């Protein structure tokens, strides 16, 4: 299995191992598999009824090539999901006739990001040990990615981790899950700005070849292909539980950065019978606008009750653009240059038609999310968080043609207690792993959105002596 850049200016295809270590490609593009691996009906049938960790290992093997042996992947997957607190790992909960919730919040940080990052951390550890290298993880987060990355990498000797979050724009629990980690290899930075500012800083520092080599920069945001590959497994797992390959399934995915729903797209490209993929956004609806009209235009980032979706520039969208453009790197470069210069671009004709055939979209403002939380509580007695509520709102408007509709529940309700109490008048009970954070001191540095200052911070604070390039 080999990987190419969406912009295809960085030379020959690379291995999974190199894509894992590099994150973004050297030309600024994102890695994609040269060809989609296949999961035919026989392969899907062979996975039916197997535990989640076994499904995850089998799916990962299709993407990793010779990077890991079958036994290594089995161990990595088993260790990754051993700490999840539900026996099914990713349980399906029925809400009504052919309406389901896929609960993805039973991991150590109570958010779906744990599914990928627990595996990615162990993969990276194995590769660094084999190469005798160390690395510095640099990540931007709108809330849950940072907590999940810190939980996955805290205390690891070969890795330092620097996480940027937008100051005042994540929930208190999301912030404390990051800033209360005491391990010396963890560094939190609150950036004065939005998530898009944090993401732009990450891209700027990865473009600094000297810094990249000096501290061994590596990325675990959803721009890293390994994240997408690991998330593909729960689409396979859920589809099998609901009758695949003999029955199609539709998925509704709350998304801001397009990584989670793109993993569903990857599953469909591999052969999983997915009838519809629905992108659910909040008021920050750049993706919904695109799938409706073909216009992709940056706007103001609005603060909402679902902060992990408060994003205007969806990094993973570039991967879809590559497929819509027939893997034409020049066409992708032209679109990204237009976005950088004018803050927008428009797709028309065949490319827009292909996008609209692959995805539908819906938006939910705060009032709609509050209503969805209340409806689910009244109908089932279950609490859902505001991000998951955006998906439930969209699912209720989807004409599925008879296929089961699965809404992804992406975070535990207790991470957003104020929104839950506003919706149903009941404050969610605090899980022990969150309650313990209240008594812990926070460690965080506040910085403006300035690449030079962030570079200085990393050089001064991260215990990373000059070393050979990790990739």
C-alpha positions, -999 to 999 in steps of 0.1 A, spaced: 0 0 0 15 33 -11 4 69 -6 4 100 -28 -1 137 -20 -34 154 -29 -12 180 -46 13 155 -61 44 176 -62 63 158 -36 78 130 -57 71 93 -57 45 76 -36 55 68 1 48 40 25 22 40 52 51 43 77 63 75 61 28 89 58 23 82 95 54 100 105 51 130 82 14 138 87 10 164 58 31 158 27 61 180 21 43 199 -6 15 209 18 -9 184 5 -25 154 24 -17 118 18 -42 95 1 -39 58 -8 -28 53 -44 -58 30 -47 -86 21 -24 -82 -13 -8 -111 -37 -13 -135 -51 13 -156 -75 -8 -187 -94 4 -167 -124 15 -142 -103 35 -171 -85 52 -188 -117 60 -156 -130 76 -156 -100 100 -193 -104 111 -197 -110 148 -160 -104 156 -150 -82 185 -143 -45 177 -106 -48 182 -104 -76 157 -124 -57 131 -101 -27 137 -70 -47 132 -83 -63 100 -93 -29 85 -60 -13 95 -41 -42 78 -56 -31 45 -39 3 49 -6 -4 66 10 -26 41 42 -42 55 46 -16 83 33 -41 109 29 -78 111 -6 -93 116 4 -101 152 16 -66 158 -16 -51 146 -37 -75 167 -17 -64 198 -20 -27 190 -57 -30 185 -63 -51 216 -43 -26 238 -59 4 222 -95 -7 231 -88 -25 263 -95 7 283 -129 14 268 -157 10 293 -184 -7 272 -181 -44 262 -191 -36 227 -165 -7 224 -188 11 199 -224 1 209 -254 7 186 -284 20 205 -318 19 188 -338 52 190 -367 41 168 -376 21 137 -344 20 116 -329 49 136 -298 42 156 -271 59 176 -235 47 173 -219 56 207 -183 65 201 -176 80 236 -167 51 257 -129 56 255 -106 73 280 -115 109 271 -152 102 263 -150 113 227 -147 96 193 -112 108 188 -100 80 212 -108 54 185 -81 66 162 -56 82 186 -52 52 209 -41 32 178 -20 59 162 0 64 194 9 27 196 17 26 158 39 57 162 57 42 193 64 10 174 78 28 143 100 52 164 114 23 185 122 5 153 140 35 139 156 46 171 140 81 168 120 105 189 93 129 177 74 161 187 37 159 181 22 193 171 -16 194 170 -44 219 168 -77 212 185 -112 226 186 -118 205 217 -117 167 217 -86 160 196 -62 176 220 -75 157 250 -75 124 232 -40 130 218 -26 140 252 -42 109 268 -27 87 241 9 102 242 13 113 279 43 98 295 57 83 264 95 86 264 100 89 226 74 116 221 68 152 232 33 167 225 24 203 219 -14 210 216 -29 243 205 -64 252 214 -84 285 209 -84 304 242 -120 306 256 -135 286 228 -135 251 242 -157 238 271 -142 238 306 -141 200 306 -124 199 273 -98 224 285 -92 206 318 -88 172 300 -58 188 282 -43 212 308 -45 190 339 -20 164 325 10 165 347 35 146 325 65 167 314 62 156 278 29 174 275 27 211 265 -6 230 262 -8 264 244 -40 286 244 -39 307 213 -57 340 211 -79 333 182 -101 306 166 -95 270 158 -87 281 122 -59 302 136 -45 272 155 -47 251 124 -29 278 103 -1 278 129 3 241 126 5 243 88 30 272 90 53 253 114 52 221 93 63 242 63 94 252 83 118 225 72 145 235 96 122 233 126 106 201 113 140 184 112 153 199 145 125 187 167 111 158 146 77 173 140 49 148 135 11 154 132 -18 134 147 -46 157 136 -70 142 112 -47 154 84 -27 123 93 -39 95 72 -35 69 100 -63 88 119 -87 84 90 -78 47 85 -84 39 121 -118 56 121 -129 37 91 -132 6 113 -163 17 132 -183 22 99 -174 -13 90 -184 -26 125 -217 -8 126 -227 -17 90 -220 -54 97 -241 -52 129 -270 -39 108 -269 -64 80 -241 -56 57 -231 -67 31 -266 -78 23 -281 -46 35 -271 -9 30 -268 15 59 -268 54 60 -247 74 84 -252 109 97 -220 125 109 -215 156 130 -184 172 115 -163 203 114 -130 193 99 -144 166 76 -122 139 89 -148 117 106 -172 117 77 -144 112 52 -136 80 71 -171 69 62 -164 79 26 -133 57 27 -153 28 39 -178 32 11 -149 34 -15 -136 1 -1 -169 -16 -7 -190 -12 25 -226 -8 14 -233 28 26 -264 43 10 -260 79 22 -234 99 40 -249 131 56 -227 159 68 -242 175 99 -229 210 108 -238 237 133 -241 274 125 -206 272 110 -220 257 79 -193 261 52 -196 224 44 -234 224 42 -233 254 19 -208 237 -4 -229 205 -8 -260 226 -15 -244 251 -40 -208 242 -48 -196 274 -31 -169 268 -5 -164 302 12 -147 311 45 -167 332 69 -166 343 105 -162 315 130 -193 316 153 -192 303 189 -219 277 195 -229 250 220 -209 225 198 -174 240 199 -157 211 182 -176 220 151 -168 257 152 -146 255 121 -147 273 88 -117 257 69 -121 219 69 -86 205 63 -97 170 52 -120 185 25 -89 186 3 -89 148 2 -124 148 -13 -113 176 -37 -85 153 -49 -110 125 -58 -135 149 -74 -106 162 -95 -96 127 -107 -64 128 -85 -52 158 -106 -27 175 -83 -26 207 -104 -63 211 -101 -62 207 -63 -34 232 -61 -54 257 -81 -84 253 -58 -63 256 -26 -45 287 -40 -79 303 -48 -91 296 -13 -59 311 2 -61 342 -20 -98 349 -22 -112 329 7 -135 309 -16 -138 287 -46 -167 272 -65 -171 238 -80 -196 233 -109 -207 206 -133 -194 171 -131 -173 177 -99 -202 192 -80 -225 165 -92 -201 138 -79 -199 156 -46 -237 158 -42 -241 121 -52 -216 111 -25 -229 134 3 -259 152 16 -257 179 43 -278 196 69 -272 223 95 -285 227 130 -283 260 150 -281 259 188 -319 260 192 -322 229 169 -295 211 189 -313 219 222 -346 206 207 -329 174 196 -314 168 230 -348 173 246 -365 150 220 -341 121 225 -343 125 263 -381 124 262 -383 95 238 -356 73 251 -343 86 284 -308 90 269 -286 121 271 -268 132 240 -243 160 237 -248 191 214 -225 177 186 -244 144 185 -277 164 186 -267 181 153 -265 146 138 -299 135 152 -315 167 139 -301 159 104 -311 122 106 -347 131 112 -348 150 79 -332 122 59 -352 101 35 -332 69 37 -352 47 13 -356 21 40 -320 17 50 -311 19 87 -300 54 96 -271 56 121 -263 89 138 -228 91 152 -227 101 189 -193 117 191 -190 128 228 -203 120 262 -231 144 274 -213 151 306 -186 171 287 -213 197 280 -234 199 312 -247 234 307 -262 226 273 -278 194 286 -293 212 316 -306 240 294 -323 214 272 -338 190 297 -335 207 331 -313 179 344 -275 181 348 -257 150 337 -238 130 363 -201 135 361 -181 103 352 -153 97 377 -126 103 351 -140 138 346 -149 146 382 -113 139 392 -101 168 370 -116 195 392 -90 191 419 -60 191 396 -39 221 387 -38 233 351 -6 238 330 -10 260 300 9 288 281 -11 317 265 3 330 232 -10 351 203 -15 336 169 21 342 159 42 315 142 76 330 153 65 330 190 52 295 188 84 283 172 105 299 200 82 283 226 87 248 211 125 252 208 127 265 244 102 242 262 102 209 243 129 185 255 139 176 220 176 178 211 187 180 175 181 146 159 178 130 125 147 135 104 120 111 116 105 104 82 
